[in-house]
Amino acid sequence: MPETTLQRAQSISEALIGWRRHLHANPELSGQERQTAAFVAGALRDMGYAPQENVGGGYGVVAELTAGSGPAVALRADMDALPIAESTGLPFASRNPGVMHACGHDAHTAMLLGAARLLAERRAELKRPVRFLFQPSEELYPGGAPQLINGGALDGVEAVFGLHIISVLPAGVVGGRSGPFMAAVNTLDVRVIGRGGHAAMPESCVDPIVTASAMVLSLQSVVSRNVGMHENAVVSVTQINAGSADNVIPNEVRLRGTIRTFDEGVRSRVIERVTELCRSVAQAHGATAEVTISPGYPVLVNDPGAFDRAMSAARAAGVPEAACQELPLQGGGEDFAYYGAKAPAAFVFLGAAVPDPARVFPHHHPQFDVDERMLPLGTAILAEFALRS
């Protein structure tokens, strides 16, 4: 019986784990992935590829496997790490103080290198070229995806596939959803300007802390009274900064937060209402509000056809039907969304919770880790997407 894609991926487990651990031990922040990109390019050259480096002016690496005919299919992995001090105690923990692969991008990169190796061996079976996108700066807006797009990485591409490992999803589960999947992101920044003075004489002041407090409470009504029950949105205030002494009413307060939506109409409505409400509450208290709502990543939309292909690839890689799941809408943002605006795209999650429940931690946590036994499965899914395109 011929060797399956998963069996072949399992046969290179040692290489997959080695790549992942090297990258995990040597993390680099968004926009600083110089050594990571050099490592990836070197590994690709060892496989016989001729990778392009510094694609789009950043540290993106792109390689293409010529095969078949027609437009290419693209497979993407992100490479950057986070400004987090690792506390896993792993023997391959970060050697870069204050920087950690706490979102699985080391695993993504290793799996895509594995797919490049497997597909090079099966070039004759491919119906079209395969383009491998190793992307920098996913964690830092405006993201590395626009860099690669501007550098021509999607020129002549008929579909794009991305796979994200998830530390809190049971190992071996593959899931996503057709249509909107991950949220559009906006950042809220409000400067509440009052008139400071002595805390014992508030009648002579315009207290920006009281104003900001009313503003935070009023913002809780934006979703409940402006977003329908069939729609989705989140408005969260996450920072309040003001004051320097216990007997001084400050001149101003700074509020910051996030807005998450899944529909451009809802996004516009929520932004308009947040802006109006902040200004109105400030005016009612005799203060003023300077409201800035900055754009972030757009909503990530899975193309129905590409998503079906992605789930078919998972089944072909050996994922049981019961482990192929439709997941709920995800509040996180992802710059993979930009690819979907240029070509049919699919983005799915691969569960990789470690066996010990006490060691399961969420993404962006200093003790984040994944089950390395899932690396061959992710590699096989990526390869099957290309083989079935």
N, C-alpha and C positions, 0 to 999 in steps of 0.2 A: 504494500500500500504506500502511495507517495506520502512524503512528509508534509504535514499541514503547516500553514503559516505560523500558527502558535507553537507547534513543536520546534520549528526552526528558530523562532524567537527565543524559546526556552533554552535552546542549545547555545545561545550567545549570552545567557544570563550573566555570566562572569564579566563580560565586556560592558553590558548595560549597567550593572552595579558599579563597576569601576569608574565609568564615565560619570555616573550620578554622584558618587562619593567624592571624586576629584572636584567636581563643580560645587558640591555642597561645602567642601572645605575651603574653597577659594571664591566666595561670593563677591559680586561687585554691584554697586548701586546703579540705578537707572542713569543712562548716559555715560557710564564709566566702565562699560563691559569690555574693555580692551583685551585683557587676558582671556576672558571667556570666549570672545569672538576668535581670537587667535587659536585657542584650543580646538574650537569647533572646526575652523577652517583646516587645521592640521589633520584632524580626524577624517574629514571628508577627502582631503588629498590622499591620505593613506588608503582610502577605498577606491581611488581612481577618478574622483571628481576634480573639476577645476572651479572651485568656488569663487564667487565675487565677494569682495570684502568692502566694508565702509559704504554699503549700499544706501543711497539717499542722504549721505553726509554723516550718518551715525555709525554705529558698530554692527549694523545688520550684515548678515552673511546669507547669500543666496547661492544655491547650486541646482543644476538641472540635469536630469537623467533623460537623455534623448531616446525616444522609443516611439513606435507606432506612428500615428499621424494626427493632424488636427491640433486644436488648442490644448494646452497643458492643464493638468490638475495640480493644485498647490496644497502642500501640507505645511502647517505653521506651528512653531514652538517659540515661547518667550524665554528670555535668558537672564533677566535682571533679578536682583535680590532686594531686600528691604533693610531700612535702618533700625534693626532690632538686635539686641545683644542676646545671643543664643545661650540657652541653659539646658540643652538636652543631655549633656554629658556623653554624647556619642563619641566614639574614637575618631570619627571623621568630622567632628564639629568644626564650625567656622574658625579659620585662623585669622580672619580679618575682624578686629574688635569692633563691635557695634554694628556689624553687617551680617545678615543671615538669609539663607534661602528658606523663608517661612511661608512660601506660597506654592512650592512644588515646581518652580521653574527649572530647577536642576533636573528633576525627573522628566519634565517635558522635553528638555534638550536631549537628554540621554535616549529617550524613546524615539525621537525623530532621527537621531543618528542611527539608532538600530533599524528603523524603517528604511533609511537610505542604504544601509548595508544589505538588508534582505531584498530590496527591490532591484539593486544592482545585480544581484545574483539571478533575478527572475525577469530581467529586461525583456526577454523574448515573449513573455506572456502579457506585457503591457500593450494596451491599445493606443495610448497617447503618452506624451512626455509627462514627467513628474518634476515639479519644482519644489524645492525644500526651502522654506523661509524660516531663518533663525533670527528672531526679532528682538531688538533691545527695547528698554524703556516702557514696558507695559504699565508699570506701577506709577509712572509720573506723567500727568497730563502735560502736553497734548498726546503723549504716547508715541511709541515707535512705529505703529502701523502706518500713520501718514508718511513717515520717512520712507518706508519701504515702497509704498504706493507711488510716491513722488519719484522714487528711484527706478520705477519701471518694473517692480517685482510682480505686479499683477497683469502686465501687458501680455495679451495672448493667453489668458487663463480662463477656463470655462467653469471652474468650481474651486472653492477653498474649504479646507477642513481643518478644524482645530480640536484638540482634546485637552481637557483640564482635569488633573488629578485632584481628588477631594478627600481630605483626611478624615472627615466625619461621616462619610458615606460608606456603608459596608463594602468590604473588599470584593471586587468583581462585579458590582452593580454598574451598569452603564445607563445613563439617562439624560434626558433633555426634553425639549418640547418644540413642536413646529410653531412658527410665528414668533412673536415677541418672547424672549427668554430671560434676558438680563436687562437691568434698568438703565434708563438715561439718567445722567448725573448732572446736577447743578449745585454750585456752592453759594451759600447765602452769607453775606457779610453786611451787617448793619451797624452804623455809627450813630448812636443815640446821643444827641447834644443838648445839654441842659445849661444850668447856671449853678456852679458850685458855691460852697460857703461853709459856715460853721454848722456842724451837725446838731448843735443845740438850738439853732435858729433856722429850721427848715422852711419857715414861712417866707424867708427872704431869698430862697433858692428855687430853682426848677430842678427837682431831683431826678436825674437820669436813671438812677437805680430803680425807683418806683416805676418810672415810665417803662424801662426795659422789662421789669417783672410783669407788668400788665401786657406787654407785647408778647412775651413768651407764652403766657396763658391764652391770649387771643389767637395766637398762631395754631393752637390745638384745634380750632374750629375750621381751619382752612380745608382739611380733608373731609371732616365729618359733615360739613355744610356746603361744600362746593364740588365734591367728587362723588359721582353716583355709585351705588352699590355694585354695579357691574364693571366699575373702573378701579384702578389701583394707583395709589400715590402715598408717599411718606414725606412728611416735613419734620425734621428733627433739629432742635437747637442743641449744639454740642459744646459750645464755649461761651462763657460770660466773663469778661475781663473789665474790672473797674476798681478805682480807689487805691489809696496808698496809706491811709491812716484811719483809726477808728473814730476820730472826731472831725472828719472832713467829708462833706458831701462832694463828690468829684464833679468835674465839668461834663464828663462823658462816659459812656459805657460802650463796649464793643461786643456785639453778639455775632457768633458764627454758627453755621449749621449746614445741613445738606438737604436737598430735595431729590427724590427719586420717583420716576414715572415710567410708564411703558407705552405711552401714546403721545404723539406730538401735540394733539389738541388738548389733552389733559395737561401736558407740560406747560403749554402757553397759558392756560387758564389758571393753573396753580401759581405760576410766576407772577402773573398780573395781580392775583388776589393777595399774595404775600406782600408785594410791593405796596399796594393800596392800604392794606391793613397796618403795616408798620408806620407808614406816614400818617395815617389817620389817628392811631393811638398816640403817637408822639405829639401831634397837634392838640389832641384833647387834653394832654398834660402840660401844654405850654412849651413843649420841647420841639426839636426837629429831628428828622431821621434821614440819614444818607444811606440809601439802600443799593447795594451792588449784588447782582445775581449773575455769577460767572458761569459760562457753559463748561460742561465736562463731556465725557464720552456719550455718544448717542445711544439709543436703545439698540440692543443686539437682537436682530431678527433672524431666526433660522428659516431659510428658504425651504418650503415643504419638500420639494424634490431632493435637494441636497441632504436634508435631514433624514429622509427615508433611506437614502444611500448610506448615510453614516450608521444608522441602526442596522441596516443589512450587513454592513462591514463588521459590526460588533458580533452579530450572530454567526457570520462566516468565520470569525476569529475564535469561536467557541463559547461565546457568552450565552447561557441558557435563556430561553424566552422569559422565564420568571424574573431574571435579573436585568432585563431590558425594560426600563421603567420610564413613564412620563413623569417628569418632575414639575413641581410648582414654579411659578415665576420667581426669579432670583433678584434680590435687591442690590446685589453687587454690580459694579460697572466693569466693562471690558473693552479695550480698544480694538479687539477683534471685530467689533461692530462696524468699523470703517471698511473692512474687507467686504462685508455684506452689501455695502452700498455700491460696490464696483463689480461684483460677480456673485452668483448664487453661492451661499455659504452655509456651513453647518458647524455648530459648536456644541460638544457634548461633554458630560462629566464622567469620569471613571472613579468609582469608589476605591479607596486605598486605606481604610482605617486599619491601624496596627492591631494585632491580635489581642493585646492586653487592654481592656477598656479603660484602665486607670492611666494609660499613656496616650489616649486619644485626645488631642487638643485641636482647636480650630485653626484655620489659616491666620497668619499674622500674629501667632502666639510664640513666645520664646522657646516653648517646648514642642513646637510643631514637628511632626515626623510622618512618614508614609510607609506603607508596607511595600518593601522592595520586590516582593513576589509578584506585584502587579505590573512591573516594568515590561516583562515579555508580553503580557496581554495588551497593554497600551501600544507597544510596538507593532503587534500583529493587527490591531484595529486600524492603525494608521496605514499600514501596508495594504490591508484589504480594501480600504477606501480607494487607493490608487489602482489596485488590480481590478476592481469592479467598475472603474470609471471609463 
